[in-house]
Every structure is written in C-alpha cells, then in structure tokens.
Amino acid sequence: MAHPINHTLSVPVTKSKTEVILALDVETQDQANVILDQVGDQLTWVKIGLQSYLRDGHKIIKQCIERDKKIFLDLKLHDIPNTMSKAIESLSSLPISMLTVHTCSGPEALALCAKTAEKCMPETILLGVTVLTSMNQENLRSIGVINTTEQQVITLAELAQSSGLGGVVCSPLELPLLRPKLSQEIKLVTPGIRPIGSEKGDQKRIMTPKEAEIAGANYLVIGRPILAAMNPANFLAKIQSELAT
C-alpha cells in the first residue's frame, strides 16, 4: 500500500461538475500521508472514516488540512437524538466540510442533528446515510426491512430532506430515482464507484464514475481502486479526465 512518492510526477488538474472524494482508508497515518503527497493538488476532497479517525483522531484531519484538502468525516452517527446532537457539538471545533449520520436514526434525531449542525458548524454539510452499498435486498430482509432496496433508499432520503439535512449518501443505482425527487440543493454523495476493470470488493450496488456523474451524483467516493493502483496519481487523473469529457 505504501507506494514510493514520485516527486517528479506532474498531472494536469481537470475539472468536472462532479467531484471525487478519496476514501483514505489505509492502515497507518504514514500511508495516508504518502497517498496524499502522491495525488497532490489534483484532489480536493478526502474522506476520513471510522477506522482512521479512531486510530489517528484530530492528527489525520490536521495533516489533510495542511495539504489544503476538504474533509468528509464519515462517522455515520447513529444513537439516541441527544447523544447524536452532543457528538456533533464535540466535533464543531474541527474543520469538517461534510459529516454523516444514519437516516434510520429517525426524524427526531435527524431534525435535532440538523439544528445542532446549523448552530455549531454552519459551513458543514450534514449527510444522511440511506442504505449501505454493502447491503442488498436479501440483507435488508434479514434485518426485517420489507421495502425493496429502492423504496427504502427513497424513504430515507426524503426523510433526510424533510429533517433539514444538506445531502444524502446512496448507492449510484439509486441516483436516477432520487435526483428528480429531491431538491437540487440536496447533495448526492455516492460510494460504490468502481472504474472499469476494478474489483467490486464488498460493494454490491456499483457504477463507473461517468455513469454516476450522468445519473446526477455531486460527489463520488472512491477508495480501493485508487489506493491499490501502482500509480495512484495517474489512476486518479484518468478518472478526473473521464469525468471532464
């Protein structure tokens, strides 16, 4: 995973209406720093998930900010309303641009979280996670959800919007269903993005970057395909170039 840094690499930065977020899910903070140095300024956003945040805490956020990255802190908060609200308050001193909560925590929790975020971190987009991309119909039924996957995502996304959240996280397959139903102000953030030729891993509902862009995604979360590439910077550049066409 710890690829050598190529200081001579110069990759042109291409722009697209749909932005790539690098899921910085690596084993150590040193590996994270190597990847960040490799991709350089062609990348604006990084996602820091539960694994990295519990291991490195504020330090990894600071190191990303020092490299001029915007932070998507993906903690998927899910608890009773007061605990979720207090958790958001405890994060308010950090330079976070996006933060996730689970929409299945319910309308009371979501509304309180939205109110707390508006007060404590008004520049942060609060995202509601709908159905994880590792889940499919069989998995949902095993936990008692009788809706189809698509119905459940729509229900939870509409709940997120009505509760005052600024966006939702969904699989790319639900993008064509959600974009017409939600306000254009609601940001659609999608993991489960696999460039052509990439391994699916544990993702079950996936698309290519260009397909997701066409379907209405505002942000694409991509991790393993970039992290596992022999040259992460060049691989990311190819994705950016595809999106810009």
VMD Tcl script that draws the C-alpha trace (Angstrom):
set ca {
  {0.00 0.00 0.00}
  {2.83 2.43 0.81}
  {3.83 3.31 -2.75}
  {7.01 5.35 -3.26}
  {6.47 9.07 -3.76}
  {7.18 10.30 -7.26}
  {8.25 13.91 -6.76}
  {8.67 14.49 -10.50}
  {5.12 13.50 -11.41}
  {3.10 16.36 -12.85}
  {-0.53 15.52 -13.51}
  {-2.82 18.11 -15.13}
  {-5.79 19.04 -12.98}
  {-9.11 18.58 -14.75}
  {-12.41 19.99 -13.51}
  {-15.84 18.44 -13.50}
  {-19.22 19.30 -12.00}
  {-18.93 16.00 -10.13}
  {-16.06 15.87 -7.64}
  {-14.04 12.87 -6.50}
  {-13.57 12.21 -2.79}
  {-10.69 9.89 -1.94}
  {-11.63 7.42 0.79}
  {-8.44 7.47 2.82}
  {-8.96 4.02 4.36}
  {-5.39 2.85 4.96}
  {-3.60 1.01 7.74}
  {-1.42 3.85 9.09}
  {-1.26 7.62 9.07}
  {2.11 7.40 7.30}
  {0.45 5.54 4.43}
  {-2.21 8.21 4.29}
  {0.45 10.90 4.02}
  {2.22 9.05 1.20}
  {-1.02 8.80 -0.80}
  {-1.85 12.46 -0.19}
  {1.59 13.52 -1.36}
  {1.26 11.36 -4.47}
  {-2.11 12.67 -5.63}
  {-1.15 16.26 -4.87}
  {-3.36 19.17 -5.82}
  {-5.46 17.31 -8.38}
  {-7.55 16.13 -5.42}
  {-9.68 18.49 -3.29}
  {-11.60 16.11 -1.02}
  {-10.66 13.26 1.29}
  {-12.95 11.02 3.32}
  {-11.79 10.07 6.79}
  {-13.73 7.08 8.04}
  {-14.21 5.37 11.37}
  {-11.03 3.29 11.08}
  {-8.73 6.27 10.50}
  {-10.46 8.65 12.90}
  {-10.46 6.21 15.82}
  {-6.80 5.43 15.19}
  {-5.42 8.90 14.46}
  {-8.03 11.34 15.73}
  {-7.52 15.03 15.09}
  {-3.99 14.44 13.81}
  {-5.06 12.99 10.49}
  {-7.54 15.82 9.95}
  {-4.80 18.36 10.66}
  {-2.42 16.71 8.19}
  {-5.10 16.74 5.47}
  {-5.90 20.40 6.13}
  {-2.19 21.25 5.91}
  {-2.33 19.81 2.38}
  {-5.33 22.03 1.52}
  {-7.86 19.19 1.49}
  {-11.52 19.43 2.39}
  {-12.61 16.90 4.99}
  {-15.52 14.49 4.70}
  {-15.70 12.90 8.15}
  {-17.66 9.69 7.68}
  {-18.61 8.57 11.19}
  {-22.22 7.53 10.40}
  {-23.52 8.70 13.78}
  {-26.45 6.61 14.99}
  {-27.74 6.84 18.54}
  {-30.48 8.50 20.56}
  {-31.16 12.11 19.50}
  {-29.38 13.82 22.40}
  {-26.24 11.71 22.05}
  {-26.04 12.39 18.31}
  {-26.51 16.11 18.92}
  {-23.79 16.18 21.58}
  {-21.46 14.25 19.27}
  {-21.91 16.95 16.62}
  {-21.18 19.63 19.23}
  {-17.98 17.79 20.18}
  {-16.83 17.86 16.54}
  {-17.69 21.51 15.93}
  {-14.16 22.80 16.53}
  {-12.79 20.68 13.67}
  {-12.57 21.98 10.08}
  {-15.07 19.47 8.68}
  {-16.86 20.15 5.40}
  {-19.11 17.06 5.45}
  {-20.30 14.77 8.24}
  {-22.52 11.67 8.10}
  {-25.37 10.47 10.28}
  {-27.58 7.42 9.77}
  {-31.03 8.35 8.49}
  {-32.54 5.28 10.16}
  {-31.93 7.03 13.49}
  {-35.32 8.63 12.80}
  {-36.91 12.05 12.27}
  {-36.43 13.37 15.81}
  {-32.71 12.61 15.80}
  {-32.19 13.94 12.27}
  {-34.05 17.18 12.94}
  {-32.09 17.77 16.15}
  {-28.80 16.99 14.40}
  {-29.65 19.42 11.60}
  {-30.48 22.14 14.12}
  {-27.30 21.49 16.10}
  {-25.13 21.48 12.97}
  {-26.69 24.72 11.74}
  {-25.80 26.35 15.06}
  {-22.39 24.80 15.76}
  {-20.92 24.10 12.32}
  {-22.94 26.07 9.73}
  {-20.37 25.57 6.97}
  {-20.62 21.77 7.26}
  {-22.92 19.71 5.03}
  {-24.74 17.14 7.15}
  {-25.30 13.97 5.10}
  {-27.81 11.23 5.80}
  {-26.66 7.69 5.02}
  {-29.53 5.75 3.45}
  {-28.78 2.07 2.69}
  {-25.15 0.98 2.78}
  {-23.73 -0.11 -0.58}
  {-22.71 -3.41 1.01}
  {-26.42 -4.20 1.52}
  {-28.80 -5.78 -0.97}
  {-32.40 -7.00 -0.84}
  {-31.52 -10.23 0.94}
  {-29.52 -8.37 3.58}
  {-32.35 -5.91 4.20}
  {-34.90 -8.68 4.65}
  {-32.61 -10.37 7.16}
  {-32.94 -7.33 9.43}
  {-36.70 -7.01 8.98}
  {-36.92 -4.39 6.21}
  {-39.77 -5.33 3.86}
  {-39.29 -2.42 1.46}
  {-37.31 -3.02 -1.67}
  {-33.83 -1.51 -1.60}
  {-35.01 1.31 -3.87}
  {-38.09 2.03 -1.75}
  {-36.03 2.10 1.42}
  {-33.46 4.50 -0.06}
  {-36.18 6.85 -1.31}
  {-37.98 6.80 2.05}
  {-34.81 7.57 3.99}
  {-33.60 10.21 1.52}
  {-36.92 12.06 1.69}
  {-36.74 11.83 5.49}
  {-33.26 13.36 5.40}
  {-34.50 16.25 3.25}
  {-37.60 16.94 5.35}
  {-35.46 16.86 8.52}
  {-33.19 19.62 7.23}
  {-30.08 17.70 6.20}
  {-27.99 19.02 3.33}
  {-27.44 15.79 1.43}
  {-27.67 12.02 1.36}
  {-25.34 9.11 0.79}
  {-26.72 6.45 -1.54}
  {-25.53 3.85 -3.99}
  {-25.15 5.03 -7.59}
  {-28.02 2.79 -8.66}
  {-30.48 4.97 -6.74}
  {-29.25 8.26 -8.23}
  {-31.77 8.32 -11.11}
  {-34.59 7.73 -8.62}
  {-33.51 10.37 -6.11}
  {-32.40 13.26 -8.27}
  {-35.91 14.04 -9.60}
  {-37.50 13.62 -6.13}
  {-35.14 15.79 -4.10}
  {-34.34 19.49 -4.16}
  {-31.40 20.44 -6.35}
  {-29.85 21.87 -3.17}
  {-29.57 18.36 -1.72}
  {-26.13 16.93 -2.41}
  {-25.94 13.33 -3.59}
  {-22.81 11.55 -2.42}
  {-22.18 8.05 -3.66}
  {-19.70 5.33 -2.74}
  {-19.80 2.06 -4.67}
  {-17.87 3.63 -7.55}
  {-15.69 1.21 -9.46}
  {-13.80 2.34 -12.57}
  {-13.84 -0.15 -15.43}
  {-11.56 -3.08 -14.62}
  {-11.63 -2.57 -10.84}
  {-12.55 -5.25 -8.34}
  {-16.02 -4.98 -6.76}
  {-14.75 -5.88 -3.28}
  {-17.63 -5.90 -0.75}
  {-19.71 -3.42 -2.73}
  {-22.92 -4.82 -4.24}
  {-24.54 -1.81 -5.94}
  {-21.95 -0.11 -8.12}
  {-21.38 2.08 -11.22}
  {-18.46 3.55 -13.12}
  {-17.56 7.20 -12.38}
  {-19.01 8.51 -15.65}
  {-22.25 6.57 -15.21}
  {-22.69 8.02 -11.73}
  {-21.98 11.54 -12.94}
  {-24.61 11.21 -15.69}
  {-27.08 9.85 -13.13}
  {-26.77 13.01 -11.03}
  {-24.06 12.47 -8.40}
  {-22.44 15.56 -6.90}
  {-19.61 13.63 -5.25}
  {-18.06 10.22 -5.92}
  {-16.36 8.41 -3.04}
  {-13.56 6.21 -4.38}
  {-11.08 4.34 -2.23}
  {-9.57 0.96 -3.00}
  {-9.29 1.37 -6.80}
  {-7.08 4.44 -6.29}
  {-5.26 3.23 -3.18}
  {-4.37 -0.12 -4.75}
  {-3.18 1.33 -8.06}
  {0.51 1.09 -8.96}
  {0.41 4.84 -9.57}
  {-2.48 6.39 -7.60}
  {-1.92 9.84 -9.11}
  {-2.18 8.63 -12.69}
  {-5.19 6.45 -11.88}
  {-6.97 9.41 -10.28}
  {-6.05 11.59 -13.27}
  {-7.71 9.11 -15.61}
  {-10.90 9.25 -13.53}
  {-10.83 13.04 -13.49}
  {-10.27 13.14 -17.23}
  {-13.18 10.76 -17.85}
  {-15.47 12.95 -15.75}
  {-14.38 16.11 -17.54}
  {-15.32 14.80 -21.01}
}
mol new
graphics top color blue
foreach p $ca { graphics top sphere $p radius 0.5 }
foreach p [lrange $ca 0 end-1] q [lrange $ca 1 end] { graphics top cylinder $p $q radius 0.2 }
display resetview
